[in-house]
Amino acid sequence: MIDQDRRRLIRSLLFGAAVTNAALAGYLPVVRRSYVRLRPPGALEEHEFLAACIKCGQCVQVCPVKAIKLADAGDGFGLGVPHIEARTQACDFSCDAVQCVLACPTGALSHDLSKKEQVRMGVAVLSNPDGCLARQGRGFSGPARGAAFPGIHRYSEINRWKPIPIADHPYQLDLCDLCVRECPITGAIRIERLDEHRATPVVEKACVGCGMCEMICPAEPPAITIDIRGTWEARS
């Protein structure tokens, strides 16, 4: 009986070690078919980004809204690599000089910001049109994501330098246009009337995929999300 228990314990230990090693080696996410992470502005193509990033965390330290996180072991090859979970905390692309790019010591976040494609993180898509309040002809009242939501945003009409909790900024809208109202990129998204009562958000080429529209959307699941690494040309 003791020998049987010992063998069972050894098998459990070996299995646990194998799973841990697989995660650290990067194979577990492949088996799980993990999705691609939303990277900070200026990120090189994914394979180049993973090769260039030294996981120093400098971009995490300088992000004014604490949007950038370092991935855990579940990301395998991406362990310790910075990413953004837009629904939880979007990138504040309105930060001057894109601070994460300037802080990156290796060029994993490209310093060549002259090209729009170089800073594009993805592109917003109306992935759940039936959930869009504007398309339903509905307004919105109260905090965008509820009183307990921890996300923050720098409201230009209040203080564009100091982010405040979204929960502390309630709205009173006859027709919901939060995705357009809070987008930090001029001309990236607009509201288009469908009829006298309804409207729809329309994403334009200026969109960089910062995720603000996904974070602020009060629908659950969100009506608008980020197509990670998506391009405008691919949508056309």
N, C-alpha and C positions, 0 to 999 in steps of 0.2 A: 504493500500500500504506500509506504514511504517512497519507494523507488518510482512508483507511478505518479505521485504528486510532484516529485522532483523533475521527472521528464516533462510533465505538463507545465511547470514553472519555467523550465528552460525553453520550451517551445514558445511560450508567451513572451519571454524576454527577447528571443531571437526575432519573433514576428514584429515586436515593437521597435527593435533596432532597425529592421529592414524598412519599415514604414518611414521612420525618421530619416534614414539615409536616402530613401527615395525622394522624400520631400526636399531635403537639402540639395540633392543632386539635380532636382528640377523635373523629375519624371512624374511625380504625383499629379501636378496640375495638368500634364499632358493626358494622363489617364482620365482625369475628371473633365477634360475638355474645357478648362477654365477660359473665361472670356479675356479679351485684351483689356488692359488697364488704360484709363485716361491719364495721359502723361502731362506734365506741366508745359507751359508755352515754350516753343523753341526746341522741343524734343526732336532728336534725329529720328530717322526711320527705326522701327522697333529693334531690329537686330543690331544696328549701329549704336543705338541708345544704350542697350544692355551691355555692349562691349565697352562703351566710353564711360559710363557712370561708375564712379568709385564708391558710391553709397555713403558719401561723407555727411549728408544731411544738411549741407549749407542752405539749400533751397528751402528746406523745412523751417530753418531758423528765421529766415528773412520774410517769409510769406506773411503779409499784413493781416490776413484773415484766417491763418492757420489751416488752409485748405489742403496743403501737401502733407501726405503721410508716407511712411516707409512700410513697404509690404512685409508681411510675416512669412513664416516657413511654408505656408500654403501656396505661395506663389512660385515655389521651386526656383527656377533659374532667375526669377525676379525678386528673390529674397533680398530685402533691404533696399530695394529700388523705389524711388519716389513715384507716387501716383496720387490721383484725386478722385474722390467719390462724390460726384457732383450733387447727387440727391441729398447728401448729408451736409456738404459744405462746398459750394462752387468756388472756382477761381475768381478772384476779383481782378479781372483784366484791366480795370481802370487804374491800377497802381502804376505810378510813374516809372518809366524805364524798365518795367517788367523785372522786378527785383530778383526773382529766382534765377533769371537768365544771367544777370550781372554777377550773381554769387557763385555760379557754377564754375569750378576751376578747370574743368576738362573739355568743355565744349560739347558735352552731352546735351546741354541746352544751348543751341546755337546762338552765338552773339550777332549773327547777321540777321537783323530784324528788318532789313530793307525789303524782304520778300514776304508777302502775306502768307504764302504757303509754308514758310519756315516757322511761323508762329501759330499756325492753325493746329488746334488740338483735335478737331473733329468738326462736325456740322450738326446743328439742331434739326430734328425731324419731328413732325407731328405724328408720333407713333401710336397715340391713342385718341384719335379725333372725336370719338363718341364721348370721351370723358371731358373734353374741353368745355368749360363753362361758357365761354364766349359763343361757341358754336351752338350751345343750348339756349342762348339768349339770356343767360343768367348773370347777375352781378355777384359781388363778393363783399362780405362784411367781416371785420375782425382781423386777427393776425393770420398771415398767409398760410402758415403751417401749424397753427395752433399755439397755445400758450406755453407748451412744454418743449417746443422745438429749439435746439441749441444753436442753430446756424446764425451767422452774423453777416452783415452787409454794410457797406459804406454808402449811405444815402447822400447824394450830392446836395439835396435841398436842406439837409441838416448839417452835416460836416463830412465832406468827402475824404477827410484825412483820418477820421476816427470811426471804426466800425461799431455798430450797435447790434444787439440781438434783434432778429427779425420779429421775434415775439413781442418786442416793445414798440413795434411800429404797425398799428392796426390800420386797416383800409376800410373805406366806404365807397364802393364802386357800383354804379348802376349797371355797367357791363364789364365783366372781368377782362383786364388787359395787363395783368401783372407781368407776363413774360416780356411784353413790349416796354412797359413802364420802367422796369428795373434792369433791362439789358444795358451793360456798360459800353457797348460798341455802337457808335452812331451808324444808323442805316442797316443794322444786321437783321432786324425783324420789324415787321409792321403789322397793323391790324387792318383787315380788309372786310368791308361790309358784305354780308351775304344777302341780307334783306333788311327790312325796317327794324327787326329785333335782334338779329343774329349777326355774328362776325366771326372771322377766323384769323389766327396768326399766320403770317406768311414769312418764311425765312428767306433772307436775301444773301447775296454772294459775300457780303462783308462779314458774315458770321464766322467766328473763329472757334466755336465749340467750347466756350469757357464754362458752360453748365449753369449759368445763372438762371436761365429760363426753367431748367429742369428742377433746380432747388426751390424756386419761388412758386412753382405751380401748385395750387391748392388741391388739385384733383389727386385721387389715390386709386390706382397708380397714376403717375403724372401723365398729362396729355402730351407733353413735349419732352423729348429726351435727346441725349447726345449720341450720334453715330460716331463712335470712337474711331479716329483715324480716317473718318469719312471725308470725302472731298466734294466740292460743289460740282465738279465736272461729272462725277459718278452719278449724281442726282439728275443731271440734265437728260 
